[in-house]
Amino acid sequence: MRSLLYIIAVILIIGWAIGTFAYAAGSLIHVLLVIAIISIVLGVLRRDTTTI
């Protein structure tokens, strides 16, 4: 499950980068960035709690 979360985060970050340079998607790009950051944070938190 953890690797799936990272794959989704990477896809969203790539989508954000493409959209930022293309200026085509508007505010949707920032929503993708926020979702990607939340996914990464959740992945880190879940990894930390499983090692305790």
N, CA, C and O atoms as CSV, one atom per row, in Angstrom:
chain,resi,resn,atom,element,x,y,z
A,1,MET,N,N,0.830,-1.192,0.000
A,1,MET,CA,C,0.000,0.000,0.000
A,1,MET,C,C,0.872,1.253,0.000
A,1,MET,O,O,0.519,2.268,-0.599
A,2,ARG,N,N,2.006,1.166,0.675
A,2,ARG,CA,C,2.878,2.326,0.781
A,2,ARG,C,C,3.439,2.711,-0.579
A,2,ARG,O,O,3.518,3.895,-0.905
A,3,SER,N,N,3.832,1.711,-1.385
A,3,SER,CA,C,4.393,2.013,-2.704
A,3,SER,C,C,3.330,2.603,-3.625
A,3,SER,O,O,3.644,3.457,-4.454
A,4,LEU,N,N,2.088,2.168,-3.496
A,4,LEU,CA,C,1.009,2.728,-4.290
A,4,LEU,C,C,0.819,4.205,-3.977
A,4,LEU,O,O,0.570,5.008,-4.876
A,5,LEU,N,N,0.935,4.561,-2.699
A,5,LEU,CA,C,0.797,5.952,-2.289
A,5,LEU,C,C,1.889,6.811,-2.912
A,5,LEU,O,O,1.622,7.929,-3.353
A,6,TYR,N,N,3.108,6.302,-2.950
A,6,TYR,CA,C,4.210,7.047,-3.549
A,6,TYR,C,C,4.061,7.155,-5.063
A,6,TYR,O,O,4.413,8.181,-5.644
A,7,ILE,N,N,3.549,6.120,-5.704
A,7,ILE,CA,C,3.329,6.171,-7.150
A,7,ILE,C,C,2.292,7.248,-7.482
A,7,ILE,O,O,2.466,8.019,-8.426
A,8,ILE,N,N,1.222,7.292,-6.703
A,8,ILE,CA,C,0.196,8.314,-6.916
A,8,ILE,C,C,0.775,9.705,-6.697
A,8,ILE,O,O,0.488,10.624,-7.464
A,9,ALA,N,N,1.584,9.867,-5.660
A,9,ALA,CA,C,2.187,11.170,-5.379
A,9,ALA,C,C,3.108,11.602,-6.518
A,9,ALA,O,O,3.092,12.766,-6.916
A,10,VAL,N,N,3.896,10.692,-7.035
A,10,VAL,CA,C,4.811,11.028,-8.137
A,10,VAL,C,C,4.023,11.400,-9.391
A,10,VAL,O,O,4.380,12.352,-10.084
A,11,ILE,N,N,2.971,10.670,-9.684
A,11,ILE,CA,C,2.146,10.990,-10.847
A,11,ILE,C,C,1.526,12.369,-10.696
A,11,ILE,O,O,1.489,13.141,-11.655
A,12,LEU,N,N,1.040,12.687,-9.503
A,12,LEU,CA,C,0.437,13.996,-9.285
A,12,LEU,C,C,1.462,15.118,-9.382
A,12,LEU,O,O,1.155,16.186,-9.911
A,13,ILE,N,N,2.670,14.897,-8.882
A,13,ILE,CA,C,3.714,15.921,-8.977
A,13,ILE,C,C,4.120,16.129,-10.435
A,13,ILE,O,O,4.335,17.266,-10.856
A,14,ILE,N,N,4.225,15.060,-11.203
A,14,ILE,CA,C,4.549,15.191,-12.624
A,14,ILE,C,C,3.436,15.947,-13.349
A,14,ILE,O,O,3.707,16.818,-14.175
A,15,GLY,N,N,2.204,15.617,-13.040
A,15,GLY,CA,C,1.075,16.339,-13.633
A,15,GLY,C,C,1.086,17.809,-13.270
A,15,GLY,O,O,0.776,18.658,-14.106
A,16,TRP,N,N,1.438,18.121,-12.031
A,16,TRP,CA,C,1.532,19.513,-11.600
A,16,TRP,C,C,2.629,20.249,-12.362
A,16,TRP,O,O,2.430,21.379,-12.807
A,17,ALA,N,N,3.782,19.610,-12.511
A,17,ALA,CA,C,4.896,20.250,-13.214
A,17,ALA,C,C,4.545,20.505,-14.678
A,17,ALA,O,O,4.836,21.579,-15.205
A,18,ILE,N,N,3.928,19.536,-15.332
A,18,ILE,CA,C,3.534,19.717,-16.735
A,18,ILE,C,C,2.508,20.842,-16.859
A,18,ILE,O,O,2.606,21.685,-17.751
A,19,GLY,N,N,1.541,20.850,-15.975
A,19,GLY,CA,C,0.505,21.887,-16.022
A,19,GLY,C,C,1.027,23.268,-15.704
A,19,GLY,O,O,0.558,24.255,-16.270
A,20,THR,N,N,2.002,23.354,-14.796
A,20,THR,CA,C,2.569,24.644,-14.454
A,20,THR,C,C,3.290,25.250,-15.651
A,20,THR,O,O,3.172,26.448,-15.907
A,21,PHE,N,N,4.025,24.438,-16.373
A,21,PHE,CA,C,4.755,24.947,-17.525
A,21,PHE,C,C,3.834,25.198,-18.722
A,21,PHE,O,O,4.165,26.014,-19.581
A,22,ALA,N,N,2.725,24.537,-18.795
A,22,ALA,CA,C,1.822,24.696,-19.928
A,22,ALA,C,C,0.834,25.853,-19.721
A,22,ALA,O,O,0.283,26.357,-20.699
A,23,TYR,N,N,0.601,26.279,-18.501
A,23,TYR,CA,C,-0.359,27.344,-18.168
A,23,TYR,C,C,-1.764,27.042,-18.684
A,23,TYR,O,O,-2.523,27.964,-18.983
A,24,ALA,N,N,-2.113,25.777,-18.789
A,24,ALA,CA,C,-3.392,25.438,-19.392
A,24,ALA,C,C,-4.449,25.026,-18.371
A,24,ALA,O,O,-5.643,25.187,-18.624
A,25,ALA,N,N,-4.035,24.504,-17.235
A,25,ALA,CA,C,-5.003,23.917,-16.317
A,25,ALA,C,C,-5.464,24.862,-15.216
A,25,ALA,O,O,-6.406,24.534,-14.496
A,26,GLY,N,N,-4.848,25.997,-15.063
A,26,GLY,CA,C,-5.292,26.970,-14.072
A,26,GLY,C,C,-5.108,26.483,-12.649
A,26,GLY,O,O,-4.047,25.963,-12.301
A,27,SER,N,N,-6.123,26.644,-11.829
A,27,SER,CA,C,-6.002,26.320,-10.405
A,27,SER,C,C,-6.027,24.817,-10.135
A,27,SER,O,O,-5.696,24.393,-9.028
A,28,LEU,N,N,-6.407,24.014,-11.106
A,28,LEU,CA,C,-6.411,22.558,-10.929
A,28,LEU,C,C,-5.017,22.038,-10.628
A,28,LEU,O,O,-4.864,21.059,-9.898
A,29,ILE,N,N,-4.003,22.680,-11.179
A,29,ILE,CA,C,-2.623,22.267,-10.961
A,29,ILE,C,C,-2.249,22.406,-9.491
A,29,ILE,O,O,-1.567,21.543,-8.938
A,30,HIS,N,N,-2.684,23.472,-8.865
A,30,HIS,CA,C,-2.370,23.668,-7.453
A,30,HIS,C,C,-3.089,22.652,-6.580
A,30,HIS,O,O,-2.565,22.241,-5.544
A,31,VAL,N,N,-4.266,22.251,-6.983
A,31,VAL,CA,C,-4.986,21.201,-6.257
A,31,VAL,C,C,-4.214,19.888,-6.358
A,31,VAL,O,O,-4.109,19.158,-5.372
A,32,LEU,N,N,-3.671,19.578,-7.543
A,32,LEU,CA,C,-2.862,18.371,-7.702
A,32,LEU,C,C,-1.630,18.412,-6.808
A,32,LEU,O,O,-1.256,17.397,-6.220
A,33,LEU,N,N,-0.999,19.575,-6.702
A,33,LEU,CA,C,0.176,19.708,-5.845
A,33,LEU,C,C,-0.179,19.467,-4.384
A,33,LEU,O,O,0.551,18.775,-3.675
A,34,VAL,N,N,-1.275,20.024,-3.936
A,34,VAL,CA,C,-1.697,19.835,-2.547
A,34,VAL,C,C,-2.000,18.360,-2.277
A,34,VAL,O,O,-1.623,17.834,-1.230
A,35,ILE,N,N,-2.668,17.697,-3.202
A,35,ILE,CA,C,-2.973,16.271,-3.035
A,35,ILE,C,C,-1.689,15.448,-2.987
A,35,ILE,O,O,-1.580,14.514,-2.193
A,36,ALA,N,N,-0.724,15.789,-3.826
A,36,ALA,CA,C,0.548,15.063,-3.833
A,36,ALA,C,C,1.289,15.251,-2.516
A,36,ALA,O,O,1.833,14.292,-1.968
A,37,ILE,N,N,1.316,16.473,-2.006
A,37,ILE,CA,C,2.006,16.727,-0.734
A,37,ILE,C,C,1.317,15.991,0.403
A,37,ILE,O,O,1.984,15.420,1.266
A,38,ILE,N,N,-0.005,15.998,0.413
A,38,ILE,CA,C,-0.740,15.271,1.458
A,38,ILE,C,C,-0.441,13.775,1.365
A,38,ILE,O,O,-0.295,13.112,2.392
A,39,SER,N,N,-0.347,13.237,0.154
A,39,SER,CA,C,-0.040,11.817,-0.013
A,39,SER,C,C,1.345,11.477,0.525
A,39,SER,O,O,1.532,10.446,1.172
A,40,ILE,N,N,2.306,12.343,0.257
A,40,ILE,CA,C,3.665,12.105,0.755
A,40,ILE,C,C,3.703,12.179,2.274
A,40,ILE,O,O,4.335,11.342,2.919
A,41,VAL,N,N,3.037,13.166,2.850
A,41,VAL,CA,C,3.016,13.310,4.310
A,41,VAL,C,C,2.342,12.094,4.952
A,41,VAL,O,O,2.836,11.567,5.949
A,42,LEU,N,N,1.227,11.652,4.389
A,42,LEU,CA,C,0.558,10.472,4.937
A,42,LEU,C,C,1.445,9.241,4.834
A,42,LEU,O,O,1.467,8.416,5.747
A,43,GLY,N,N,2.170,9.108,3.738
A,43,GLY,CA,C,3.084,7.981,3.585
A,43,GLY,C,C,4.189,8.003,4.624
A,43,GLY,O,O,4.543,6.961,5.176
A,44,VAL,N,N,4.732,9.171,4.893
A,44,VAL,CA,C,5.782,9.290,5.907
A,44,VAL,C,C,5.226,8.996,7.287
A,44,VAL,O,O,5.865,8.300,8.076
A,45,LEU,N,N,4.049,9.515,7.591
A,45,LEU,CA,C,3.448,9.280,8.904
A,45,LEU,C,C,3.122,7.802,9.100
A,45,LEU,O,O,3.349,7.258,10.180
A,46,ARG,N,N,2.604,7.160,8.085
A,46,ARG,CA,C,2.268,5.741,8.202
A,46,ARG,C,C,3.523,4.884,8.345
A,46,ARG,O,O,3.518,3.886,9.066
A,47,ARG,N,N,4.581,5.269,7.669
A,47,ARG,CA,C,5.835,4.519,7.790
A,47,ARG,C,C,6.395,4.679,9.203
A,47,ARG,O,O,6.902,3.714,9.774
A,48,ASP,N,N,6.312,5.882,9.773
A,48,ASP,CA,C,6.833,6.119,11.116
A,48,ASP,C,C,6.017,5.361,12.165
A,48,ASP,O,O,6.586,4.851,13.130
A,49,THR,N,N,4.721,5.280,11.998
A,49,THR,CA,C,3.903,4.623,13.007
A,49,THR,C,C,4.050,3.102,12.945
A,49,THR,O,O,3.852,2.427,13.956
A,50,THR,N,N,4.393,2.551,11.775
A,50,THR,CA,C,4.529,1.117,11.684
A,50,THR,C,C,5.846,0.628,12.274
A,50,THR,O,O,5.961,-0.553,12.602
A,51,THR,N,N,6.845,1.505,12.419
A,51,THR,CA,C,8.136,1.094,12.972
A,51,THR,C,C,8.154,1.190,14.493
A,51,THR,O,O,9.101,0.723,15.126
A,52,ILE,N,N,7.138,1.779,15.082
A,52,ILE,CA,C,7.125,1.946,16.548
A,52,ILE,C,C,6.683,0.653,17.207
A,52,ILE,O,O,6.605,0.580,18.433
